[in-house]
Amino acid sequence: MLETQQEPVWLTIIRLLRWHKPEGRLILMIPALWAVFLAAAGKPPLPLVGVIILGTLATSAAGCVANDLWDRDIDPEVERTRDRPLASRALSVKVGIAVGIVALACAAVLAFYLNSLSFWLSVAAVPVILLYPGAKRVFPVPQLVLSIAWGFAVLISWSAVTQDISQPTWLLWGATLLWTLGFDTVYAMSDREDDRRIGVNSSALFFGNYAPVAIGIFFAGTIALLGWLGICIHLKLAFWVSLVMGTIGWLWQTIRLAKPELPNPAYGEMFRQNVWIGFILLAGMIVGSF
């Protein structure tokens, strides 16, 4: 009789950190990179870029662990999440907490490289990141809390270059908040039935049949704020080309979401497309800064 080979612990920890699904890590990294390149007019110090990249990886890892610790008893009830290491009991709670502490410690070490303002913004972000998973239990639109957490990536990265926060920073912050509300509502649409049955909140449930309209509004707001930002800091043609490309992508997604009975995998596909849109915009921001 053949025995099922047990997964190595290190690989289980990789799954806990979601490093086997890079799109979720990249989509947090993108606003941080938007900010650091725009604040530095396309030429940030490479060591700072490295710190920002590693910091987003560490922070998102800590956020994933916190999420799975909060949800370890409800994840088994959701098709998409039932195989997560803490939900399936492949890892113990103690191991999960230890991994989360290590991830936070790594983020903290990196934060000491930053200036005072960026450091304290990093500190302020921690409770938002750790408490976000609990928001779905008490707040009707928990994706807004996630969006605020995502927004810290902009504030931290921009101020790491300029040592202050100005109007363009807030425009990029607002664009990031709306973009996150949009793509995470898309992502939440795949879990609507499970979330409704379990009794947790999501923006997809809150907006109901109007979710595609809400997502379209969020994406439109993102476009408007990015356009305003481009005017404020005098970005050149490459940025506007990338914004047009992003607009086409978001418009296509909004139209597609309006179709009834969209298969669940389509929502994950559109979430991943937002990673590509984000990187296209990043390329436009970098080239358009010169």
KOLSELO-472268 format. One line per field, with one value per residue: x, y, z of N, C-alpha, C, O in turn; residue number from 1. Coordinates in steps of 0.001 Angstrom, whole numbers. Layout:
npx: c(X,...);
npy: c(Y,...);
npz: c(Z,...);
capx: c(X,...);
capy: c(Y,...);
capz: c(Z,...);
cpx: c(X,...);
cpy: c(Y,...);
cpz: c(Z,...);
opx: c(X,...);
opy: c(Y,...);
opz: c(Z,...);
resi: c(NUM,...);
This chain:
npx: c(846,622,2042,977,3020,4365,4156,7028,7993,9023,7990,5313,5259,5966,3609,1896,2802,2050,3818,3900,2031,2533,1218,-361,1563,2949,1048,787,3315,3415,2044,3823,6183,5333,5166,7807,9314,8013,8220,10916,11368,11723,14238,15131,17231,18984,19464,17342,15128,15476,15053,12371,11141,11812,10663,7910,7468,7993,6069,3644,3776,3558,985,-506,-147,-1355,-3965,-4617,-4438,-6515,-8630,-8618,-10547,-12728,-11875,-11788,-14388,-14679,-14385,-12183,-10210,-9816,-7645,-5520,-2587,-2978,-5698,-6114,-4779,-2193,-100,666,-946,934,3264,2446,2143,4807,6064,4797,5758,8472,8337,7325,9431,11482,10446,10515,13263,14061,12645,14107,15984,14803,13775,12736,9967,8940,9508,7819,5367,5396,5216,2657,1173,1123,-902,-3199,-2765,-2636,-5115,-6936,-8018,-9967,-11873,-13810,-15661,-17043,-17378,-19046,-17799,-15082,-12981,-12317,-10772,-8573,-7729,-6891,-4735,-3132,-2671,-794,1592,2136,2386,4543,6625,6814,7417,9816,11559,11212,10908,8632,5044,3030,703,716,1388,-899,-2740,-1813,-2086,-4897,-5636,-4532,-5994,-8608,-8164,-7422,-9789,-11333,-10054,-9985,-12608,-13464,-12043,-13295,-15757,-15771,-16105,-18618,-20942,-20010,-19153,-21567,-22962,-21381,-21435,-19831,-18576,-18248,-17137,-18209,-20570,-21814,-22305,-23761,-25884,-25044,-22349,-20581,-20984,-20083,-17397,-16594,-16862,-14919,-12597,-12757,-12421,-9811,-8454,-9002,-7715,-5070,-4614,-4854,-2700,-633,-751,-132,2540,3765,4101,5275,4651,4791,3673,986,240,440,-1555,-3828,-3794,-4193,-6728,-8256,-8009,-9283,-11835,-12657,-12752,-14798,-17007,-17093,-17641,-20269,-21672,-23988,-23755,-20971,-18150,-16486,-13567,-12971,-12900,-10566,-8790,-9162,-8283,-5551,-4912,-4900,-2458,-724,-1667,-948,1870,2307,1501,3449,5773,5158,5122,7792,9276,7934,8747,11056);
npy: c(-1199,2161,4985,8270,10934,13148,16673,18758,20728,23282,23893,23962,26209,28105,28063,29061,31675,32483,32585,30943,31877,34375,36656,37968,39034,40686,42582,44169,45211,46837,49496,50579,50686,52365,54722,55162,55488,57616,59672,60063,61049,59098,58074,56577,55822,52793,51021,51799,51062,48314,47876,48631,46692,44276,44910,45055,42398,41130,42366,41700,38983,38762,39776,37812,35615,36603,36867,34172,33106,34439,33396,30642,28855,29282,29158,26415,26079,27269,26937,27905,28330,26192,24472,25804,26096,26486,26212,23607,22319,21599,23022,24115,26421,27674,27506,29063,31581,32013,32170,34436,36375,36358,37323,39910,40898,40948,42895,45042,45398,46224,48603,50296,51303,53399,56908,59051,59811,57942,55621,55789,55828,53256,51867,52686,51374,48721,47808,48090,46266,43861,43744,43836,41307,40758,42605,41778,40552,42465,44789,46199,46605,45293,45343,47983,48531,46941,48353,50749,49786,48987,51498,52572,51665,53412,55895,55390,54707,56934,59028,58063,58840,61648,62682,63899,64418,65201,66963,65422,62930,62235,62077,59834,58012,58023,57017,54482,53435,53344,51691,49330,48774,48208,45938,44092,43755,42512,40116,39196,38489,35881,34447,34853,33241,31414,33217,34438,32273,31566,33877,36167,39425,41233,43393,42628,41335,43447,45368,43817,43087,45326,45321,45091,47655,49288,48514,49432,52182,52536,51912,53915,56164,55681,56020,58737,60014,59196,60418,63113,63244,62794,65156,67015,66438,66578,64391,62571,61508,58641,57812,58546,56949,54452,54767,54928,52324,50915,51878,50770,48071,48007,48889,46819,44749,45677,45624,42892,41864,42506,40566,37916,35030,34479,32389,31166,30987,33112,35456,35328,35341,37929,39390,38744,39931,42570,42844,42877,45199,47045,46889,47740,50391,51189,51006,52997,55203,55340,55698,57922,59850,61024);
npz: c(0,-934,641,1404,584,2893,2989,2962,5817,5358,2869,3436,5048,3156,1688,3636,3788,1331,-767,-2876,-4517,-6239,-7192,-5276,-3578,-5281,-5982,-3781,-3676,-5911,-5615,-3749,-5221,-7281,-5782,-4783,-7098,-8412,-6517,-6545,-9033,-10988,-10476,-8031,-5153,-5445,-3211,-1532,-3062,-2961,-213,-21,-1651,-299,2126,1531,886,3348,4956,3691,4039,6832,7059,5721,7419,9750,8802,8316,10853,12171,10677,10860,11714,10115,7517,6680,5840,3447,19,-1488,414,2105,2127,3205,5270,8139,8369,7488,9410,8945,9868,13169,15456,17067,15524,13380,14639,15374,12862,11881,13675,13045,10416,10875,12394,10514,8791,10558,11016,8476,8367,9956,8309,7085,6983,9747,9563,7710,9094,11373,10127,9172,11566,12333,10440,11177,13171,11571,9519,10967,12190,10159,9155,11067,10522,8733,10251,11651,10208,7443,4957,4615,2836,2544,4770,4188,1948,3069,4511,2349,1316,3040,2025,-28,1335,3061,1277,-434,1357,2236,324,15,2543,3398,3125,494,-1716,-4217,-3133,-1681,-3734,-5114,-3060,-2744,-5261,-5084,-2942,-4052,-6265,-4967,-3560,-5784,-7152,-5069,-4399,-6702,-6345,-4045,-4982,-5807,-3516,-2519,-1963,-32,1960,2636,3675,5871,7333,7275,6395,3274,629,-1775,-1053,254,-1759,-3454,-6156,-7397,-7422,-9739,-10831,-8750,-8685,-11189,-10734,-8755,-10215,-12148,-10550,-9739,-12169,-12651,-10476,-10855,-13300,-12562,-10825,-12675,-14138,-12141,-11446,-13817,-15645,-18482,-21937,-21961,-19551,-19894,-22008,-20771,-18871,-20460,-21458,-19071,-18447,-20513,-19844,-17304,-18024,-19676,-17802,-16120,-17830,-18370,-15832,-15521,-16752,-16349,-14164,-14187,-14311,-11355,-11458,-13130,-11667,-10129,-12235,-13262,-11087,-11146,-13553,-12831,-11625,-13814,-15046,-13096,-13233,-15837,-15591,-13760,-15332,-17182,-15484,-14664,-17087,-18003,-16250,-17042);
capx: c(0,1433,1780,1006,4222,4048,4783,8056,7514,9405,7068,4052,5427,5877,2178,1331,3194,1506,4870,3655,1083,3222,420,-794,2702,3299,42,1119,4584,3241,1873,5053,7121,4803,5489,9237,9826,7458,8776,12319,11400,12183,15615,15341,18434,18734,19289,15997,14211,15618,14384,10925,10724,11890,9700,6558,7405,7889,4795,2550,3885,2962,-457,-1085,-173,-2403,-5252,-4890,-4676,-7884,-9644,-8296,-11733,-13739,-11302,-12186,-15747,-14642,-13738,-10908,-9225,-9832,-6360,-4466,-1905,-3573,-7064,-6046,-3990,-865,779,4,-1092,2215,4176,1938,2507,6264,6377,4332,6684,9698,8048,7250,10779,12203,9928,10985,14686,14120,12092,15139,16752,14035,13818,11849,8561,8606,9550,6616,4255,5478,4675,1207,534,1090,-2215,-4175,-2486,-2937,-6531,-7795,-8833,-11116,-12857,-14904,-16628,-17772,-17485,-19698,-16920,-13723,-11992,-11873,-9677,-7425,-7280,-6132,-3450,-2377,-2284,423,2745,2398,2856,5871,7619,6993,8123,11183,12358,11087,10818,7378,3870,2498,-518,845,1363,-2290,-3403,-1429,-2724,-6307,-5724,-4241,-7135,-9723,-7761,-7498,-11217,-11823,-9589,-10292,-14031,-13478,-11571,-14295,-16961,-15713,-16419,-19874,-21845,-19408,-19175,-22960,-23324,-20627,-21854,-18816,-18863,-17327,-17671,-19013,-21902,-22383,-22821,-24715,-25995,-24402,-20895,-19857,-21057,-19181,-16025,-16360,-16673,-13605,-11568,-12839,-11782,-8370,-7983,-9073,-6681,-3768,-4500,-4600,-1314,239,-727,531,3997,4239,4552,5316,3780,4782,2698,-378,1,186,-2856,-4835,-3799,-4852,-8150,-8865,-8099,-10315,-13135,-12989,-13134,-16099,-18016,-17163,-18259,-21713,-22297,-24504,-23224,-19557,-17550,-15639,-12161,-12819,-12588,-9135,-8100,-9186,-7392,-4176,-4737,-4591,-1007,-132,-2028,-114,3245,2285,1488,4764,6699,4821,5543,9256,9712,7312,9358,12272);
capy: c(0,3364,6023,9635,11623,14360,17885,19300,21860,24555,24147,24349,27603,28892,28197,29956,33038,32684,32854,30112,32646,35675,37820,38688,39783,41722,43639,45100,45849,47795,50886,51026,51037,53601,55860,55433,55986,58941,60643,60298,61433,57978,57668,56373,55053,51354,50376,52075,50200,46976,47864,48681,45381,43301,45302,44639,40934,40783,42859,40888,37672,38905,39938,36508,34792,37155,36509,32744,32869,34893,32644,29210,28036,29457,28806,25081,26117,27979,26103,28475,28475,25066,23774,26624,25286,26550,25697,22151,21845,21155,23736,24474,27849,28154,27701,30217,32794,32173,32633,35818,37220,36469,38219,41273,41290,41295,44193,46054,45644,47023,49933,51125,51934,54536,58116,59031,59837,56648,54604,55844,55384,51788,51432,52923,50417,47367,47389,47986,45003,42716,43723,43768,40086,40806,43581,41112,40090,43570,45952,45712,46685,45084,45679,49359,48446,46452,49437,51678,49119,49098,52896,52853,51387,54662,56927,55012,54733,58312,59809,57550,59608,63103,63011,64586,63956,66372,66700,64257,61702,61906,61653,58438,57241,57862,56113,53132,52999,52995,50521,48162,48484,47599,44580,43146,43423,41471,38873,38750,37993,34420,33844,35407,32242,30916,34289,34612,31111,31601,35063,37223,40530,41573,44441,41979,41136,44756,46006,42894,43118,46542,45189,45496,49117,49846,48268,50381,53509,52532,51986,55251,57073,55427,56662,60190,60467,59017,61478,64357,63134,62978,66588,67739,66255,66771,63146,62690,60695,57214,57596,58663,55727,53362,55006,54521,50858,50499,52216,49748,46840,48146,48967,45458,43980,46157,45091,41441,41581,42717,39377,37014,33672,34400,31295,31637,31224,34380,36532,35223,35748,39391,39861,38631,40929,43848,42882,43331,46613,47806,46962,48605,51760,51452,51276,54316,56218,55453,56310,59238,60789,61618);
capz: c(0,-1052,1628,888,1031,3631,2475,3861,6618,4729,1771,4067,5472,1918,1378,4643,3419,-19,-1734,-4057,-5327,-6188,-7587,-4083,-3050,-6255,-6058,-2694,-4021,-7006,-5157,-3096,-6291,-7879,-4921,-4655,-8377,-8695,-5575,-6913,-10452,-11800,-10172,-6592,-4805,-5559,-1899,-1031,-3819,-2383,1095,-267,-2163,794,3153,1133,998,4767,5481,3160,4688,8161,6873,5371,8628,10619,8200,8493,12279,12432,9923,10827,11976,9065,6215,6218,5303,2165,-996,-1928,1494,3045,2152,3801,6293,9472,8262,7344,10559,8521,10792,14423,15724,17601,14393,12649,15383,15282,11508,11800,14436,12248,9289,11410,12808,9282,8354,11507,10737,7250,8639,10579,7229,6599,7805,10911,9158,7104,10153,12208,9279,9173,12860,12307,9533,11743,13686,10477,8829,11833,12568,8973,9019,11962,10048,8024,11245,12281,9322,6223,3783,5136,1807,2773,5741,3421,1074,3915,4756,1089,1157,3802,1157,-750,2265,3556,201,-916,2380,2340,-639,153,3968,3693,2388,-196,-2484,-5103,-2325,-1351,-4971,-5353,-1984,-3089,-6408,-4581,-2137,-4938,-7052,-4084,-3380,-7012,-7447,-3994,-4527,-7742,-5726,-3068,-5652,-5927,-2215,-2018,-1389,1207,2963,3073,4488,7126,8071,7314,5486,2190,-239,-2814,-481,590,-2969,-4052,-7615,-7896,-7274,-10956,-10964,-7739,-9142,-12277,-10134,-8100,-11255,-12756,-9601,-9831,-13406,-12483,-9544,-11503,-14295,-11823,-10366,-13831,-14455,-11044,-11418,-15193,-16266,-19938,-22791,-21622,-18478,-20412,-22789,-19819,-18234,-21451,-21465,-17837,-18573,-21377,-19053,-16269,-18690,-20118,-16619,-15652,-18751,-18180,-14538,-15625,-17327,-15314,-14019,-14532,-13533,-10262,-11824,-13852,-10723,-9859,-13461,-13337,-10030,-11648,-14611,-12198,-11408,-15077,-15218,-12172,-13730,-17027,-15074,-13175,-16438,-17708,-14510,-14675,-18347,-18104,-15307,-17626);
cpx: c(882,1040,1854,2215,3844,4820,5848,7543,7839,8459,5691,4110,5385,4413,1484,1606,2669,2594,4760,2624,1580,2350,-48,321,3025,2314,147,2386,4394,3012,3116,6082,6641,5327,6978,9818,9283,8059,10209,12470,12039,13554,15832,16659,18129,18633,17896,14964,14265,14917,12871,10418,10718,10872,8278,6407,7225,6534,3626,2575,3245,1445,-1148,-1193,-1274,-3785,-5605,-5082,-6097,-8908,-9456,-9514,-12832,-13190,-11672,-13581,-15817,-13821,-12333,-9825,-9070,-8500,-5222,-3873,-2530,-4998,-7072,-5276,-2670,221,-12,-94,231,3214,3742,2317,4005,6668,5958,5262,7986,9488,7985,8629,11616,11758,10444,12447,14835,13633,13126,16039,16108,14218,12728,10372,8135,8586,8253,5348,4226,4899,3152,479,311,-281,-3277,-4012,-2931,-4420,-7469,-8618,-10048,-12215,-14048,-15985,-17512,-18063,-18041,-18821,-15467,-12636,-11511,-10710,-8411,-6858,-6467,-4758,-2556,-1855,-1038,1673,3136,3004,4279,6920,7876,7806,9547,12120,12383,11104,9607,6256,3191,1240,-371,826,-68,-3079,-3078,-2034,-4199,-6506,-5492,-5407,-8292,-9396,-7882,-8947,-11778,-11373,-9905,-11785,-14223,-13118,-12626,-15539,-16957,-16131,-17803,-20759,-21308,-19461,-20583,-23368,-22647,-21036,-20777,-19117,-17837,-17968,-18539,-20433,-22579,-23011,-23791,-24704,-25324,-22876,-20142,-19861,-20090,-17727,-15666,-16112,-15303,-12485,-11570,-12186,-10271,-7779,-7942,-7953,-5281,-3549,-4181,-3152,-342,359,82,2051,4587,4829,4389,4522,3681,3773,1282,-738,-330,-1165,-3996,-4934,-4487,-6348,-8880,-9040,-9199,-11712,-13587,-13438,-14524,-17225,-18195,-17878,-19775,-22437,-22791,-23795,-21796,-18926,-16559,-14178,-11931,-12429,-11105,-8305,-8042,-8326,-5944,-3904,-4400,-3114,-317,-442,-1144,1314,3340,2303,2838,5781,6441,5257,7053,9724,9168,7872,10556,11935);
cpy: c(1250,4385,7400,10360,12942,15542,18372,20549,23191,24909,24551,25802,28538,29109,29119,31415,33439,32977,31947,30767,34090,36873,38637,39498,40948,42885,44601,45878,46982,49227,51441,51451,52260,54804,56179,55969,57376,60005,61011,60674,60350,57448,57503,55647,53558,50651,50605,51222,48779,46853,47849,47318,44342,43621,44896,43123,40510,41180,42019,39489,37714,39037,38628,35609,35281,36771,35051,32375,33283,33900,31131,28317,28225,29126,27393,25040,26766,27166,26596,28392,27238,24325,24624,25910,25323,26005,24173,21489,21217,21847,24080,25991,28428,28414,28921,31525,33061,32707,34091,36781,37423,37434,39670,41778,41692,42664,45311,46404,46526,48449,50861,51790,53252,55760,58067,58983,58490,55540,54607,55538,53857,51221,51568,51903,49054,46985,47258,46645,43811,42605,43625,42483,40063,41724,42910,40602,41212,44738,45509,45738,46507,45395,47125,49387,47946,47559,50468,51087,49220,50527,53268,52592,52635,55706,56643,55200,56150,59125,59311,58288,61087,63598,63886,63958,65187,65995,65513,62928,61274,61498,60195,57528,56983,56908,54672,52588,52546,51768,49251,47780,47779,46167,43605,42844,42378,40126,38302,38165,36472,33720,34230,34374,31703,31973,34498,33474,31152,32788,36110,38238,40611,42668,43843,41731,42477,45411,45107,42931,44336,46484,45557,47010,49778,49685,49228,51789,53600,52663,53358,56291,56920,56148,58181,60706,60288,60085,62819,64386,63389,64430,67357,67627,66184,65493,63235,61573,59238,56910,57601,57468,54571,53530,54643,52995,50311,50745,51178,48442,46900,48235,47583,44610,44385,45615,43592,41080,41730,41504,38453,35662,33538,33278,31827,31862,32556,35511,36516,35657,37269,40023,39840,39632,42301,43968,43402,44799,47488,47955,47792,50070,52131,51785,52660,55432,56432,56183,57731,60272,61519,62624);
cpz: c(0,10,967,1459,1686,3062,3454,4581,5942,3585,2304,4536,4265,1543,2373,4288,2040,-1052,-2953,-4975,-5372,-6516,-6384,-3455,-3987,-6222,-4871,-3027,-5029,-6513,-4464,-4139,-7063,-7094,-4927,-5962,-8700,-7783,-5937,-8381,-11314,-11456,-8665,-6332,-4814,-4201,-1319,-1761,-3262,-1046,922,-738,-1045,1888,2804,1216,2456,5335,4982,3760,6073,8065,6543,6599,9569,10104,8481,9961,12658,11871,9966,11062,10937,7679,5757,5591,3918,1174,-1329,-862,2375,3141,2708,5015,7682,9461,8211,8478,10131,9335,12045,14555,16232,16478,13585,13324,15266,13909,11340,12520,13663,11076,9750,11828,11594,8768,9256,11261,9501,7491,9266,9538,6803,7489,8876,10520,8594,8151,10958,11410,9207,10464,12867,11439,10185,12302,12602,9767,9673,12166,11370,8902,9936,11469,9378,8980,11776,11347,7975,4971,4248,4116,1929,3764,5043,2540,1849,4234,3525,915,1936,2964,374,182,2738,2465,-297,95,2592,1394,-273,1595,4293,2868,1805,-978,-3442,-4342,-2063,-2591,-5275,-4290,-2310,-4255,-5975,-3775,-3032,-5788,-6214,-3806,-4610,-7172,-6318,-3918,-5622,-7124,-4782,-3728,-5784,-4639,-1698,-1335,-70,2306,3515,4013,5855,7989,8236,6212,4363,1358,-1338,-2321,-213,-639,-3732,-5571,-8236,-7793,-8559,-11172,-9988,-8166,-10271,-11761,-9456,-9135,-11937,-11851,-9607,-11037,-13238,-11580,-10127,-12580,-13657,-11332,-11517,-14239,-13408,-11107,-12829,-15798,-17781,-20619,-22350,-20518,-19028,-21290,-21850,-19134,-19185,-21492,-20215,-17892,-19425,-20601,-18017,-16875,-19135,-18929,-16132,-16530,-18538,-16881,-14578,-16203,-16215,-15335,-14546,-13708,-12499,-10651,-12535,-12911,-10352,-11050,-13568,-12246,-10521,-12769,-14030,-11843,-12665,-15339,-14329,-12664,-15012,-16599,-14461,-14264,-17024,-16780,-14544,-15933,-18470,-17149,-15908,-18724);
opx: c(1780,-144,2685,2409,3105,5991,5601,6763,7025,8161,4995,3127,4831,4024,586,748,2818,2312,5449,2370,1095,2696,-125,62,3334,2701,-347,2508,5126,3732,3422,6770,7449,5853,7365,10715,10017,8370,10662,13575,12792,14009,16642,17152,17127,17794,17331,14027,13236,14262,12168,9380,9740,10294,7524,5341,6409,5925,2730,1526,2488,711,-2248,-2199,-2032,-4665,-6739,-5811,-6792,-9918,-10076,-9518,-13767,-13962,-11856,-13922,-16878,-12695,-11401,-8639,-8264,-8249,-4068,-4587,-2607,-5446,-7929,-5131,-2095,1327,-1220,588,604,3922,4577,2759,4422,7517,6676,5525,8534,10352,8528,8951,12369,12581,10772,12823,15638,14146,13032,16771,16771,14744,11906,9608,7087,7752,7660,4368,3156,4182,2444,-692,-591,-796,-4161,-4995,-3530,-4928,-8661,-9813,-11050,-13353,-15168,-17090,-18601,-18902,-17553,-19063,-14705,-11497,-10419,-9776,-7318,-5642,-5476,-3750,-1363,-744,-304,2703,4318,4016,5114,7977,9020,8757,10397,13326,13445,11290,9565,6490,2822,771,-1261,314,-413,-3984,-3957,-2445,-4687,-7426,-6171,-5768,-8884,-10251,-8380,-9294,-12597,-12202,-10078,-12179,-15043,-13797,-12830,-16289,-18016,-16474,-18122,-21269,-22056,-19777,-20765,-24038,-23257,-20992,-20783,-19814,-16713,-19185,-19497,-21392,-23782,-24118,-24559,-23651,-25068,-22193,-19145,-18873,-19369,-16924,-14562,-15259,-14614,-11543,-10512,-11486,-9537,-6740,-6974,-7319,-4406,-2439,-3341,-2472,645,1431,877,2764,5738,5911,3478,3820,2593,3103,468,-1888,-1262,-1844,-5017,-6032,-5268,-7140,-9990,-10081,-9965,-12670,-14755,-14393,-15332,-18270,-19318,-18632,-20482,-23664,-22077,-23304,-21471,-19151,-15875,-13589,-10812,-11708,-10468,-7248,-7007,-7714,-5203,-2783,-3702,-2580,564,418,-657,1909,4342,3027,3312,6555,7376,5709,7532,10469,9846,7513,11022,12838);
opy: c(1383,4622,7648,10396,13746,15421,18399,21323,24114,26082,25371,26534,29635,30202,29874,32280,34588,33557,32159,30280,34935,37999,39863,40543,42052,44038,45726,47058,47971,50122,52628,52457,53100,55762,57340,56812,58222,61110,62125,60625,60639,56479,58225,54932,53119,49764,49713,50716,48122,45848,47134,46847,43616,42720,44448,42622,39641,40431,41669,38879,36817,38483,38362,34928,34481,36397,34732,31434,32565,33605,30412,27154,27427,28842,27178,24085,26808,26762,25800,28385,27246,23626,24197,25192,24288,25406,23528,20267,20406,21326,24308,26738,29544,29422,29718,32467,34204,33594,34884,37880,38524,38260,40558,42951,42664,43485,46397,47575,47459,49393,52080,52728,54119,55667,57152,58200,57960,54635,53555,55042,53249,50221,50681,51603,48316,45926,46407,45974,42866,41508,43363,42550,39421,41645,43415,40263,40957,45585,44530,44983,47474,45678,47456,50174,48461,47685,50995,51793,49504,50738,54175,53232,52886,56326,57545,55783,56524,59818,60058,58356,61709,64788,64536,63087,66107,64859,64663,61926,60101,60667,59417,56406,55862,56091,53756,51419,51492,50910,48229,46599,46867,45267,42412,41788,41470,39125,37090,37425,35849,32538,33953,34618,31551,31661,34708,33698,30817,32721,36863,37945,40125,42849,44474,41895,42623,45944,45589,42821,44375,47477,46275,47580,50708,50607,49773,52507,54614,53433,53896,57187,57902,56801,58831,61716,61128,60590,63569,65409,64107,64888,68234,68598,65791,65512,63892,60801,58663,55878,56752,57028,53806,52544,54107,52442,49362,49920,50761,47790,45948,47714,47223,43841,43529,45200,43089,40109,41143,41422,38234,35212,32591,33222,32822,32850,33070,36426,37566,36267,37834,41070,40804,40121,43095,45075,44259,45551,48535,49025,48469,50886,53255,52733,53403,56485,57563,57160,58627,61447,62514,63214);
opz: c(832,250,94,2674,1119,2700,4660,4027,5952,3358,1706,4431,4343,1132,2000,4465,1624,-2100,-3951,-6077,-4620,-6160,-6462,-2858,-3540,-6412,-4944,-2699,-5002,-6955,-4579,-3965,-7457,-7661,-5061,-5941,-9209,-8228,-5672,-8921,-12244,-12064,-8083,-7205,-4250,-4044,-686,-1143,-3108,-771,1637,-274,-866,2496,3667,1574,2762,6099,5749,3969,6444,8884,7026,6795,10118,10879,8837,10274,13377,12509,9182,10657,10874,6762,4559,4893,3295,1466,-1439,-1192,3305,4123,2679,5716,8344,10438,8815,8516,10856,9477,11983,13854,15867,16486,13156,12665,15080,13809,10731,12031,13633,10780,9093,11637,11648,8363,8780,11296,9485,6891,9123,9853,6233,8598,8900,11084,8962,8099,11196,11966,9183,10450,13345,11673,9789,11943,12702,9454,9158,12397,11535,8615,9622,11931,9447,8556,12290,11656,7410,4029,4271,4487,1467,3611,5277,2403,1345,4228,3640,431,1543,3174,140,-145,2806,2705,-552,-268,3077,1630,-251,1845,5338,2031,2536,-913,-3480,-4841,-2204,-2508,-5647,-4586,-2167,-4249,-6440,-3907,-2801,-6004,-6685,-3816,-4494,-7313,-6570,-3422,-5487,-7348,-4721,-3092,-5862,-4658,-542,-241,895,3454,4714,5021,6870,9217,9210,5241,4487,1377,-1785,-3075,-430,-566,-4565,-6198,-9439,-8046,-8481,-11634,-10348,-8025,-10302,-12281,-9567,-8948,-12263,-12323,-9495,-10939,-13631,-11885,-9917,-12748,-14152,-11412,-11359,-14636,-13744,-10853,-13020,-16385,-18286,-19967,-22364,-20546,-18664,-21309,-22098,-18848,-18753,-21553,-20291,-17437,-19092,-20688,-17865,-16303,-18989,-19037,-15772,-16027,-18527,-16831,-13759,-16152,-15237,-16370,-15263,-12499,-12742,-10212,-12539,-13307,-10271,-10896,-13919,-12459,-10330,-12909,-14660,-11769,-12592,-15798,-14755,-12531,-15243,-17171,-14626,-14132,-17326,-17231,-14463,-15857,-18973,-17227,-15353,-19319);
resi: c(1,2,3,4,5,6,7,8,9,10,11,12,13,14,15,16,17,18,19,20,21,22,23,24,25,26,27,28,29,30,31,32,33,34,35,36,37,38,39,40,41,42,43,44,45,46,47,48,49,50,51,52,53,54,55,56,57,58,59,60,61,62,63,64,65,66,67,68,69,70,71,72,73,74,75,76,77,78,79,80,81,82,83,84,85,86,87,88,89,90,91,92,93,94,95,96,97,98,99,100,101,102,103,104,105,106,107,108,109,110,111,112,113,114,115,116,117,118,119,120,121,122,123,124,125,126,127,128,129,130,131,132,133,134,135,136,137,138,139,140,141,142,143,144,145,146,147,148,149,150,151,152,153,154,155,156,157,158,159,160,161,162,163,164,165,166,167,168,169,170,171,172,173,174,175,176,177,178,179,180,181,182,183,184,185,186,187,188,189,190,191,192,193,194,195,196,197,198,199,200,201,202,203,204,205,206,207,208,209,210,211,212,213,214,215,216,217,218,219,220,221,222,223,224,225,226,227,228,229,230,231,232,233,234,235,236,237,238,239,240,241,242,243,244,245,246,247,248,249,250,251,252,253,254,255,256,257,258,259,260,261,262,263,264,265,266,267,268,269,270,271,272,273,274,275,276,277,278,279,280,281,282,283,284,285,286,287,288,289,290);
